[in-house]
Amino acid sequence: MARYVDDQGGENTRSFDRKVDAQAFLNEITAAQTIGTYVAPKAGRITVRELHAKWLGTQGHLKETTVATRAFAWSGYVEGRWAAVAVADVQSSDIRAWVQQLAAGGAKPATIENALSVLRQILEMAVDDRRIPRNPRMGVKSPRRQHRARGYLTHRQVELLAREVGEYAIVVRFLAYTGLRWGEMAALRVESFDMLRRRVNIREAVAEVKGRVVWSSPKSHERRSVPFPAFLAEPLAVLMMGKRREDLVFTSPGGALLRVSTWRPRVFNVAVQRLQAADPAYPTVTPHDLRHTAASLSISAGANVKAVQTMLGHASAVLTLDTYADLFPDDLEQVSVALDAARMRSLESTADQLRTGK
């Protein structure tokens, strides 16, 4: 019989047939208590549902859009499988089987990622509270995303689309040449623009959550000052004419917030379909593809990765490179050509020095 006192002062016993096994068990318990990894036997009996309620209390600082996404992941996928399970009974193999079931049932990789993220955070709280020794979610991967080929538009294709959307031409041109997200563009006010320096300052964003409009402040790396081309200055000035500093710049004809959920099907998609009817080679694009187009056009114009990162509000240049790696297909060849030219110049200079002795 092995007898020990846990870190809560409770006495615990466990039976063994051999004294040597009992002593080995006690040695493990003592070592775990010493280094802080000990988990009391009853601590892990709390269910995932109970810990989820506690975890929810830590989510108040998040954007409403993030909270809504996580709430959907919990109610739609995590709750039904894991809510009644004690955290100590959650096994990595069971999580893997669950992921496979979700994938087989048609859940998209992004949806599975969100569900796994919620489960991981709840179990991480269990680890922090010393209810389980390790997080069984770690090491379990979601299915790889199959990214849709991005629709990069050329300057000419942007112009065709701008003309096709009529009174919203400035929206298409602005997104395609600044790279702003829709929610950032829709939230811009007159005071956001510095017309002398041709800059727009991103300080807030707007999104739709279950049909409701939600305003928020961008993350630190998303707060930025973005330049816009000179040809946009005049139409922007016309758009702002007669408006107060706090008024929204891009609005519906009635002055209401421009919502992508209605603008895309009624205006954007219809325009793209008309262009494709006239030219089947015209790309199938979404409003978000105008952001990708801005990156493509900027890189083609010679902008470096750091400049594109700042323009788009990416957290790092690595993210920019990973996102737009397909825009650099000939980079290695260009490096090779540049190295060859540099070598020839260097050798020619060396040869001249040897010949002239200078």
Secondary structure, 3 states (H helix, E strand, C coil): CEEEECCCCCEEEECCCCHHHHHHHHHHHHHHHHHCCCCCCCHHHCEHHHHHHHHHCCCCCCCHHHHHHHHHHHHHHHHHHHCCCEHHHCCHHHHHHHHHHHHHCCCCHHHHHHHHHHHHHHHHHHHHCCCCCCCCCCCCCCCCCCCCCCCCCCHHHHHHHHHHCHHHHHHHHHHHHHCCCHHHHHCCEHHHEECCCCEEEECCEEEEECCEEEEECCCHHHCEEEECCHHHHHHHHHHHCCCCCCCECCECCCCCECCHHHHHHHHHHHHHHHHHHHCCCCCCCCCCHHHHHHHHHHHHCCCCHHHHHHHHCCCCHHHHHHHCHHHCCCHHHHHHHHHHHHHHHHHHHHHHHHHHCC
